[in-house]
Amino acid sequence: MDNHAEEQVPEFEFGLYTLGDIVTDCHTGQRISPQQRMKEVIEAAKLADEAGLDVFGVGEHHRLDFVISSVPVVLAAISQVTKRIKLTSATTVLSTIDPVRVFEDFATLDLLSGGRAEIISGRGAFLESFPLFGYDMEDYKQLFTENLELLLQLNQREVMNWQGNFRSPLKNAEIAPRPLQHKLPLWVGIGGSADSAAQAGSLGVGMAIAILSGSPEPFQNLADTYRRRGAEAGHAAADLKIAITSHGYIAKTSQQALDEYYPYYYSYRNAISPHPGQEYRVPRSDFGRFVSPVNTLAVGSPQQIIEKILYQHELFGHNRFMTQLDIGGLPYAKVAAAIELLATEVAPVVRREIAKKNSGISPAREL
């Protein structure tokens, strides 16, 4: 008899991420202060940790309508009020930051947090960091590729000799401090690019797929490409991890979730668009179809979110689900209630059902 059932499969992980947007409340017309927004981000991370969620991420932006531009600093503050939750960027815009600085900052975070730091790097949908830090948009792809490859090497070596096209050479450079973990877990965040999925698989790093709306099925080819290229490059299947990230909101009933979330969601979409002037208008009467079981937007009752994540797991066989709850000025009390529901009513059921499936040979996890 074979030992497939005895193979150790990591428990499915649940996480939250925030970009720290500062948007006028669509009901009150009031805008939260940057200081209060930051306090609420830290409180949400503390609550997620206490509730038993696995990962908390913060994203990088360089605009006045976001409060987080220095991701490692915010995560370091969170590390001091949490005990077990993993802390990650969501994402680090690697094209416009020195990889040496990134590694040193996150290695420092790893020491401060007791070995809980991760990095999700990406190209970024917002492009304000290019002119801000003096980079040319024509080098968009080349910058990311070179910086990612350098970051991978920094994660492996204490002393570096390296030369590239966009930063000064490294000659017997000591890269300090070293993280508490043997190596920092590295992920690449992608949208819909098959080339990015192939790159992540070839490098053997984790892949976080941002699916913010629409059907998840067209993204299935990204998971297939990632695993295929990873296998071709000789990486173990267990090391090829996939996260699915999406917007979401959970309330006791579907009707409550839709009614509470709808105005804040579209307020956010219109206020924080990377394409100014492109307005999103969907009547409340049509919003239900955007959160249907086969749509990625994770809004609904706990049972609906459970079904949605399990459906996606059939498509992707992913290891982690992360959602952004706190958008568009949504009051913190509602965010906190949604966190509790995710941790206490959604996560245990999903973990149990996936563990059952993984006890045998699951087609969703075969390569």
HUPE-V85969 format. One record per residue. N is the residue number from 1. SS is DSSP state (A for helix, B for strand, O for the rest). OMEGA is omega in radians with two decimals (NA if undefined). NEAR is the number of other ideal C-beta (glycine too) atoms within 8 Angstrom. Layout:
n: [N,N]
ss: [SS,SS]
omega: [OMEGA,OMEGA]
near: [NEAR,NEAR]
This chain:
n: [1,2,3,4,5,6,7,8,9,10,11,12,13,14,15,16,17,18,19,20,21,22,23,24,25,26,27,28,29,30,31,32,33,34,35,36,37,38,39,40,41,42,43,44,45,46,47,48,49,50,51,52,53,54,55,56,57,58,59,60,61,62,63,64,65,66,67,68,69,70,71,72,73,74,75,76,77,78,79,80,81,82,83,84,85,86,87,88,89,90,91,92,93,94,95,96,97,98,99,100,101,102,103,104,105,106,107,108,109,110,111,112,113,114,115,116,117,118,119,120,121,122,123,124,125,126,127,128,129,130,131,132,133,134,135,136,137,138,139,140,141,142,143,144,145,146,147,148,149,150,151,152,153,154,155,156,157,158,159,160,161,162,163,164,165,166,167,168,169,170,171,172,173,174,175,176,177,178,179,180,181,182,183,184,185,186,187,188,189,190,191,192,193,194,195,196,197,198,199,200,201,202,203,204,205,206,207,208,209,210,211,212,213,214,215,216,217,218,219,220,221,222,223,224,225,226,227,228,229,230,231,232,233,234,235,236,237,238,239,240,241,242,243,244,245,246,247,248,249,250,251,252,253,254,255,256,257,258,259,260,261,262,263,264,265,266,267,268,269,270,271,272,273,274,275,276,277,278,279,280,281,282,283,284,285,286,287,288,289,290,291,292,293,294,295,296,297,298,299,300,301,302,303,304,305,306,307,308,309,310,311,312,313,314,315,316,317,318,319,320,321,322,323,324,325,326,327,328,329,330,331,332,333,334,335,336,337,338,339,340,341,342,343,344,345,346,347,348,349,350,351,352,353,354,355,356,357,358,359,360,361,362,363,364,365,366,367]
ss: [O,O,O,A,A,A,O,O,O,O,O,O,B,B,B,B,B,B,O,O,B,O,O,O,O,O,O,O,O,O,O,O,O,A,A,A,A,A,A,A,A,A,A,A,A,A,A,A,A,A,A,O,O,O,B,B,B,B,O,O,O,O,O,O,O,B,O,O,O,O,A,A,A,A,A,A,A,A,A,O,O,O,O,O,O,B,B,B,B,O,O,B,B,A,A,A,O,O,A,A,A,A,A,A,A,A,A,A,A,A,A,A,A,O,O,O,B,B,B,B,B,B,O,O,O,O,O,A,A,A,A,A,O,O,O,O,A,A,A,A,A,A,A,A,A,A,A,A,A,A,A,A,A,A,O,O,O,O,B,B,B,B,O,O,O,O,O,O,O,B,B,B,B,B,O,O,O,O,O,O,O,O,O,O,B,B,B,B,B,B,O,O,O,A,A,A,A,A,A,A,A,A,A,O,O,B,B,B,B,B,O,O,O,O,O,O,A,A,A,A,A,A,A,A,A,A,A,A,A,A,A,A,O,O,O,O,A,A,A,O,O,B,B,B,B,B,B,B,B,B,O,O,O,A,A,A,A,A,A,A,A,A,A,A,A,A,A,A,A,A,A,O,O,O,O,O,O,O,O,O,O,O,O,A,A,A,A,A,A,A,O,O,O,O,O,O,O,B,B,B,O,A,A,A,A,A,A,A,A,A,A,A,A,A,A,A,O,O,O,B,B,B,B,B,O,O,O,O,O,O,O,A,A,A,A,A,A,A,A,A,A,A,A,A,A,A,A,A,A,A,A,A,A,A,A,A,A,A,O,O,O,O,A,A,A,O,O]
omega: [-3.09,-3.05,-3.13,-3.08,-3.11,-3.13,-3.11,3.11,-3.12,3.11,3.13,-3.04,3.06,3.14,3.04,2.95,3.12,3.04,3.12,-3.14,3.09,-3.05,3.09,3.11,-3.05,3.13,-3.05,-3.07,-3.13,3.10,-3.13,3.11,3.09,3.14,3.13,3.11,3.13,3.10,-3.12,3.05,-3.13,3.10,3.11,3.11,3.12,3.13,3.13,3.11,-3.12,-3.11,3.07,3.04,-2.92,-2.99,3.00,-3.10,3.02,-3.05,-3.05,2.98,-3.12,-3.13,-3.11,3.10,2.95,-3.08,-3.04,2.99,-3.13,-3.03,-3.10,3.12,3.13,3.13,3.08,3.08,3.12,-3.10,-3.08,3.11,3.10,-3.05,-2.96,-3.00,3.09,-3.06,-3.04,2.94,-3.08,0.14,2.91,3.14,-2.94,-3.11,-2.99,3.09,-3.12,-3.14,3.10,3.11,3.11,-3.09,-3.12,3.13,-3.09,3.00,3.06,3.07,-3.13,3.11,-3.13,-3.03,-3.10,3.06,-3.07,-3.05,3.00,3.05,2.89,-3.12,3.13,3.10,3.12,3.09,3.11,-2.93,-3.06,-3.11,-3.13,3.09,-3.10,-3.09,2.99,3.11,-3.09,3.13,3.12,3.13,-3.00,-3.08,-3.09,3.11,-3.10,-3.11,-3.13,-3.10,3.11,3.12,3.09,3.13,3.11,3.12,3.10,-3.13,-3.06,-2.98,3.09,3.13,-2.99,2.87,-2.97,3.05,3.12,-3.06,-2.95,3.05,-3.13,-3.13,3.03,-3.11,-3.08,-3.09,3.08,-3.06,-3.01,-0.02,3.00,-3.11,3.05,3.04,3.11,3.02,3.05,3.03,-3.11,3.07,2.99,3.08,-3.10,3.04,-3.10,-3.02,3.06,3.10,3.12,3.10,3.12,3.12,-3.14,3.12,-3.14,-3.12,3.12,3.08,3.08,3.13,3.08,-3.11,3.09,3.09,-2.95,3.09,3.11,3.14,3.09,-3.01,3.12,-3.12,-3.09,-3.14,3.11,3.10,3.13,3.13,-3.13,-3.10,3.14,-3.12,3.08,3.12,3.13,-3.14,3.07,-3.14,3.13,-3.13,-3.12,-3.12,-3.11,-3.02,-3.12,2.99,3.01,-3.12,-3.12,2.95,3.13,3.07,-3.09,3.02,-3.07,3.13,3.10,-3.11,3.12,-3.13,-3.13,-3.09,-3.09,-3.00,-3.00,-3.07,-3.13,-3.14,-3.11,2.98,3.10,-3.09,-3.11,-3.10,-3.02,3.14,3.03,-3.13,-3.09,3.13,3.12,-3.02,3.11,3.12,3.08,3.14,3.11,-3.12,3.14,-3.00,-3.12,-3.11,3.11,-3.14,3.14,-3.10,-3.11,3.06,-3.01,-3.09,-2.96,-3.11,3.11,3.08,3.09,-3.12,3.12,3.14,3.07,-3.12,-3.12,-3.12,3.12,3.06,3.12,3.13,3.04,-3.13,-2.94,-3.02,-3.00,-3.06,-2.99,3.01,3.11,-3.12,3.07,-3.07,-2.87,-3.07,2.96,-3.12,3.11,-3.08,-3.05,-3.13,3.12,3.08,-3.12,3.12,3.12,3.09,3.14,3.14,3.11,-3.05,-2.99,-3.06,-3.12,-3.01,-3.10,-3.12,-3.14,3.12,-3.13,-3.10,3.13,3.09,3.09,-3.12,-3.10,3.13,3.05,3.09,-3.07,3.11,-3.09,-3.08,3.14,3.09,NA]
near: [2,3,6,7,6,5,6,4,7,7,6,12,11,14,17,16,14,14,13,14,12,11,13,9,11,8,5,4,5,6,8,10,6,8,6,8,12,12,8,12,16,12,10,17,15,11,11,14,12,6,11,5,15,8,15,17,14,16,13,13,11,9,7,4,8,13,9,15,7,6,12,11,7,14,15,12,9,15,13,7,8,14,4,5,13,10,16,15,16,14,13,12,12,16,14,11,12,6,13,12,8,14,13,11,9,15,14,11,14,14,9,9,13,6,8,12,16,14,14,15,17,11,9,11,5,9,8,9,15,12,7,8,8,4,11,5,7,4,10,10,7,9,13,12,9,11,14,14,9,13,15,11,10,12,9,6,7,6,8,10,8,9,5,8,4,8,7,3,6,10,5,7,10,6,12,7,7,6,13,6,9,3,8,13,8,13,16,16,11,14,7,7,8,9,6,11,15,11,12,15,19,10,11,9,9,13,17,17,14,9,11,7,8,7,7,13,7,8,12,10,8,14,16,8,12,15,12,10,13,15,12,8,10,4,10,5,9,5,8,15,10,15,16,15,14,13,12,12,14,15,14,6,7,9,6,9,15,14,7,11,12,10,9,13,13,12,13,13,10,9,11,11,10,5,5,4,4,6,6,8,5,7,6,6,5,8,11,8,7,10,13,7,7,7,11,13,11,14,12,13,11,11,7,11,14,12,9,12,12,11,10,13,14,8,12,14,10,12,8,15,14,16,13,13,15,10,14,14,13,13,7,10,6,10,13,11,9,13,15,10,13,17,13,9,9,15,12,8,10,15,10,8,10,11,11,7,10,9,6,7,5,9,5,10,7,6,5]
